[in-house]
Amino acid sequence: MHILYVAMRHEYGDPSRGLSFEETNFRSSLEGMGHTLSTFDFMEVAARDRVARMREQLISLAAETRPELAFFFLFTDQLDTRTIEEVGRLGGCPTVNWFADDHWRFDDFTRHMAPAFDLAVTTDADSLPKYKLLADTRVHLSQWACNRYAYGKVTSELQHDVTFVGQPHGERRQTVATLQAAGLPVECWGFGWPAGPIDHDEMVEVFASSRVNLNLSNSSQVPGLKARVRRLLHFNPPQPRPPQIKGRNFEVPGCGGFLLTERVPHLERYFELDEEVAVFADADELEEKVRYWLEHDEQRQRVADAGFRRVLSEHTYDHRFAEIFALLGLAGGSENPTAGAR
């Protein structure tokens, strides 16, 4: 299938931050499934030609290529509803956007953009009632997954005890410091940690070779300057973002790694808790759970193996995209979503 793929290539549109989540996961999966992509990086084009010209170029590309599907992963306000509707009309194709953060920005962002698409994809089950209040809006509940073309069980040799890969947002730095002060050997990588970031292949190696991979919630907002001023003045303080399912919940098991993750709403829909992934309820329980799983090697390995099987059988992006294509009456899912995995 020919897909017009509209998303950022680099994290936050900044080449110095490396490849974006969507580049590593969505684009890689779609190409791995055998689809042909006409790519359009709206951030790069807008930086070069400005926003108005970028929008016209996207419409022209849709009219010229006439794709079978236009798939979007929006960021903020780079694209408007008129542009999206013109892409669908002149491209002669259905339009889909994957809305990633409905847990905290449905009211400010999604409700304004979703009606412009033929299909809105959300990962937030609790936002479905809000979608139903939007006129002429079709929504599909999906979820993050594992890109089997970029993640895999690259090793069975354990080289790390406790690891975390991600930025030190919210309470993460304090949580890690508490574990380390309790004598637990936690290693961290990512922008903001002393060790700095690691590349994708190194991250996959860490996932596969850690006895315990931590997944910590993004437990508070990182406010902007105006929000910080309001907080200092005790006026309209920013509210913590609700905990949510993340890609890590699928990526770590998809590498054969053992995952200890914060218990978040609806995770039980995708895994048998403490049978396929392990969970903790709060910071007080985290230390106890880390010690328990470090001491129970055979049980920990059984959980990791069960999680790996569950991800490959149900939770790859092949599965997610096949559902989306089927809803739109399009062919294009892999005949065997577990074949050819990394």
HELIX and SHEET records of a PDB file:
HELIX    1   1 GLU A   11  GLY A   13  5                                   3    
HELIX    2   2 PRO A   15  ARG A   17  5                                   3    
HELIX    3   3 PHE A   21  GLU A   22  1                                   2    
HELIX    4   4 GLU A   23  ARG A   27  3                                   5    
HELIX    5   5 SER A   28  GLY A   32  1                                   5    
HELIX    6   6 PHE A   42  ASP A   49  1                                   8    
HELIX    7   7 VAL A   51  THR A   65  1                                  15    
HELIX    8   8 THR A   81  GLY A   91  1                                  11    
HELIX    9   9 ASP A  102  ARG A  105  1                                   4    
HELIX   10  10 PHE A  106  THR A  110  3                                   5    
HELIX   11  11 ARG A  111  MET A  113  1                                   3    
HELIX   12  12 ALA A  114  ALA A  116  5                                   3    
HELIX   13  13 ALA A  125  SER A  127  5                                   3    
HELIX   14  14 LEU A  128  LYS A  132  1                                   5    
HELIX   15  15 ARG A  172  ALA A  181  1                                  10    
HELIX   16  16 HIS A  200  SER A  209  1                                  10    
HELIX   17  17 LEU A  225  LEU A  232  1                                   8    
HELIX   18  18 ARG A  248  GLY A  254  1                                   7    
HELIX   19  19 LEU A  267  ARG A  269  5                                   3    
HELIX   20  20 ALA A  283  GLU A  295  1                                  13    
HELIX   21  21 ASP A  297  GLU A  314  1                                  18    
HELIX   22  22 TYR A  317  LEU A  327  1                                  11    
SHEET    1   A 6 THR A  36  PHE A  40  0                                        
SHEET    2   A 6 HIS A   2  VAL A   6  1                                        
SHEET    3   A 6 LEU A  69  PHE A  72  1                                        
SHEET    4   A 6 THR A  95  PHE A  99  1                                        
SHEET    5   A 6 LEU A 119  THR A 122  1                                        
SHEET    6   A 6 VAL A 139  LEU A 141  1                                        
SHEET    1   B 5 VAL A 186  TRP A 189  0                                        
SHEET    2   B 5 HIS A 160  VAL A 165  1                                        
SHEET    3   B 5 SER A 210  ASN A 215  1                                        
SHEET    4   B 5 LEU A 259  GLU A 262  1                                        
SHEET    5   B 5 ALA A 278  PHE A 280  1                                        
END                                                                             
